Structure formats: structure tokens, C-alpha cells
């Protein structure tokens, strides 16, 4: 039964690590898309800094887009930050230390399994915080596109 619990705990930690890396990849992609939307708007001449040509994008939209891009960058930064609290699997150092101390293999396996179960809670909390930042970034990306669309519609109507 201890072997089964050990394997389950190790597999859960591996699953959390995969989810964490996937979240980081998606956060980087959201930041890239946000930068692309900004480049797209500037590339089309929507953000015009030449006063003699007039504004193609209302000033409110320029500031809103800048603020949204910065907020997306902060959210992505939160997700991409390295973490020292994350446990990826059983600690070989702890296992060897307990073995050197003369620990019984079964007892050591129970201790390591308990440590992995505890680490799952820590990992889960960290993953939850970073997932929340990712969700905010996705909503901000949608807001960025909506602001750009509203600004273009306002310009087209005038």
C-alpha cells in the first residue's frame, strides 16, 4: 500500500509540474499576442504621433491600450517568475540522509510520501495564484482587442 501511495504522490507532483510549465507557456503566448496587437495597431498607423496628421486613434484609446499592455505584462511576469517553493518530485537528498541515519526503507518511504503529499498542497496553492494571474491576462487581452475595435469604430464614425 505504501508503494501505491508513493507512486500516486510522485505522479501527482509530475502532473502539477506539467500543468505549471503549460501555464507558463500560455502566459508567454498571451504576452506575445498582446504585443502583436499593439504592433498591429501601430503598424497600420492607428497610433499616430505626428500632430500635423491628426490622431487616427483617440487619446483615450492610446492610454487605455498602453495601460492594458502593461497590466498584461505584469500578469505574465507573475506567471513566469521562478519559484523556489515548487517541489517536482521526491527529494533524493532527504532519502539518502534518512538511509545514512539507518532508517528503515518502509518508514523512509512513508516519510517521503507524506512530504510529497504536503508539497502537493504548496504546489496547488502556487499554481492557483499563477492561474489567476493568467486568467486576468487573458481577460485583459480581450479588453485590449475590444478597446482597439471601439477606437477604430469611433474613428470610422467621425
C-alpha positions as a Python dict, from the first residue, in 0.01 Angstrom:
ca = {
    (1, 'X'): (0, 0, 0),
    (2, 'X'): (290, 237, 75),
    (3, 'X'): (432, 176, -272),
    (4, 'X'): (98, 267, -428),
    (5, 'X'): (76, 589, -225),
    (6, 'X'): (436, 677, -315),
    (7, 'X'): (371, 629, -687),
    (8, 'X'): (46, 827, -669),
    (9, 'X'): (216, 1116, -488),
    (10, 'X'): (505, 1118, -735),
    (11, 'X'): (266, 1110, -1033),
    (12, 'X'): (61, 1396, -887),
    (13, 'X'): (373, 1611, -847),
    (14, 'X'): (472, 1534, -1206),
    (15, 'X'): (122, 1629, -1322),
    (16, 'X'): (139, 1958, -1131),
    (17, 'X'): (478, 2034, -1283),
    (18, 'X'): (340, 1972, -1633),
    (19, 'X'): (43, 2199, -1561),
    (20, 'X'): (277, 2468, -1429),
    (21, 'X'): (501, 2458, -1736),
    (22, 'X'): (197, 2463, -1965),
    (23, 'X'): (65, 2768, -1781),
    (24, 'X'): (397, 2944, -1826),
    (25, 'X'): (395, 2867, -2198),
    (26, 'X'): (42, 3001, -2236),
    (27, 'X'): (125, 3316, -2038),
    (28, 'X'): (418, 3387, -2268),
    (29, 'X'): (186, 3336, -2565),
    (30, 'X'): (-70, 3583, -2426),
    (31, 'X'): (204, 3842, -2379),
    (32, 'X'): (321, 3780, -2737),
    (33, 'X'): (-30, 3821, -2875),
    (34, 'X'): (-76, 4143, -2675),
    (35, 'X'): (248, 4277, -2818),
    (36, 'X'): (133, 4171, -3165),
    (37, 'X'): (-197, 4357, -3126),
    (38, 'X'): (-3, 4666, -3020),
    (39, 'X'): (235, 4629, -3315),
    (40, 'X'): (-58, 4574, -3548),
    (41, 'X'): (-227, 4895, -3435),
    (42, 'X'): (98, 5091, -3468),
    (43, 'X'): (184, 4926, -3799),
    (44, 'X'): (-144, 5031, -3952),
    (45, 'X'): (-79, 5386, -3845),
    (46, 'X'): (-354, 5385, -3587),
    (47, 'X'): (-118, 5524, -3326),
    (48, 'X'): (-7, 5847, -3484),
    (49, 'X'): (238, 6071, -3306),
    (50, 'X'): (265, 6334, -3582),
    (51, 'X'): (39, 6623, -3468),
    (52, 'X'): (9, 6768, -3819),
    (53, 'X'): (-157, 6450, -3942),
    (54, 'X'): (-416, 6438, -3667),
    (55, 'X'): (-496, 6146, -3444),
    (56, 'X'): (-612, 5825, -3601),
    (57, 'X'): (-668, 5668, -3262),
    (58, 'X'): (-838, 5868, -2987),
    (59, 'X'): (-612, 5965, -2699),
    (60, 'X'): (-825, 5772, -2451),
    (61, 'X'): (-768, 5457, -2654),
    (62, 'X'): (-394, 5511, -2674),
    (63, 'X'): (-368, 5542, -2297),
    (64, 'X'): (-604, 5250, -2242),
    (65, 'X'): (-406, 5027, -2477),
    (66, 'X'): (-80, 5123, -2306),
    (67, 'X'): (-225, 5053, -1962),
    (68, 'X'): (-370, 4722, -2071),
    (69, 'X'): (-42, 4614, -2229),
    (70, 'X'): (145, 4698, -1909),
    (71, 'X'): (-111, 4507, -1700),
    (72, 'X'): (-82, 4204, -1927),
    (73, 'X'): (297, 4225, -1892),
    (74, 'X'): (268, 4228, -1512),
    (75, 'X'): (34, 3928, -1515),
    (76, 'X'): (265, 3736, -1746),
    (77, 'X'): (561, 3830, -1525),
    (78, 'X'): (380, 3688, -1222),
    (79, 'X'): (322, 3360, -1402),
    (80, 'X'): (675, 3341, -1544),
    (81, 'X'): (857, 3421, -1220),
    (82, 'X'): (1068, 3131, -1097),
    (83, 'X'): (962, 2971, -771),
    (84, 'X'): (1175, 2811, -505),
    (85, 'X'): (872, 2669, -328),
    (86, 'X'): (786, 2422, -603),
    (87, 'X'): (857, 2054, -545),
    (88, 'X'): (889, 1846, -861),
    (89, 'X'): (934, 1503, -705),
    (90, 'X'): (1078, 1312, -411),
    (91, 'X'): (1396, 1454, -264),
    (92, 'X'): (1691, 1222, -321),
    (93, 'X'): (1886, 1422, -63),
    (94, 'X'): (1630, 1351, 209),
    (95, 'X'): (1606, 984, 112),
    (96, 'X'): (1985, 940, 126),
    (97, 'X'): (2011, 1129, 453),
    (98, 'X'): (1749, 906, 615),
    (99, 'X'): (1922, 597, 474),
    (100, 'X'): (2256, 711, 618),
    (101, 'X'): (2086, 757, 954),
    (102, 'X'): (1986, 392, 941),
    (103, 'X'): (1621, 450, 861),
    (104, 'X'): (1403, 155, 766),
    (105, 'X'): (1320, 160, 395),
    (106, 'X'): (946, 136, 453),
    (107, 'X'): (946, 413, 714),
    (108, 'X'): (1155, 637, 489),
    (109, 'X'): (916, 574, 201),
    (110, 'X'): (621, 671, 422),
    (111, 'X'): (801, 991, 530),
    (112, 'X'): (890, 1083, 173),
    (113, 'X'): (535, 1011, 58),
    (114, 'X'): (397, 1233, 335),
    (115, 'X'): (638, 1510, 230),
    (116, 'X'): (524, 1479, -131),
    (117, 'X'): (157, 1497, -26),
    (118, 'X'): (237, 1812, 173),
    (119, 'X'): (423, 1955, -127),
    (120, 'X'): (117, 1894, -344),
    (121, 'X'): (-76, 2142, -130),
    (122, 'X'): (200, 2403, -161),
    (123, 'X'): (226, 2344, -535),
    (124, 'X'): (-150, 2362, -574),
    (125, 'X'): (-170, 2697, -395),
    (126, 'X'): (113, 2839, -607),
    (127, 'X'): (-45, 2704, -926),
    (128, 'X'): (-378, 2858, -823),
    (129, 'X'): (-224, 3204, -771),
    (130, 'X'): (-47, 3194, -1103),
    (131, 'X'): (-353, 3055, -1283),
    (132, 'X'): (-549, 3353, -1152),
    (133, 'X'): (-288, 3592, -1295),
    (134, 'X'): (-310, 3406, -1627),
    (135, 'X'): (-690, 3436, -1636),
    (136, 'X'): (-663, 3809, -1569),
    (137, 'X'): (-411, 3840, -1854),
    (138, 'X'): (-649, 3664, -2093),
    (139, 'X'): (-934, 3896, -1994),
    (140, 'X'): (-705, 4196, -2040),
    (141, 'X'): (-611, 4071, -2385),
    (142, 'X'): (-980, 4058, -2474),
    (143, 'X'): (-1019, 4410, -2335),
    (144, 'X'): (-723, 4525, -2546),
    (145, 'X'): (-886, 4396, -2863),
    (146, 'X'): (-1222, 4549, -2766),
    (147, 'X'): (-1063, 4890, -2695),
    (148, 'X'): (-886, 4878, -3030),
    (149, 'X'): (-1209, 4783, -3208),
    (150, 'X'): (-1403, 5060, -3028),
    (151, 'X'): (-1135, 5315, -3117),
    (152, 'X'): (-1139, 5214, -3483),
    (153, 'X'): (-1520, 5229, -3485),
    (154, 'X'): (-1512, 5575, -3327),
    (155, 'X'): (-1260, 5694, -3584),
    (156, 'X'): (-1461, 5546, -3871),
    (157, 'X'): (-1780, 5713, -3747),
    (158, 'X'): (-1622, 6058, -3738),
}
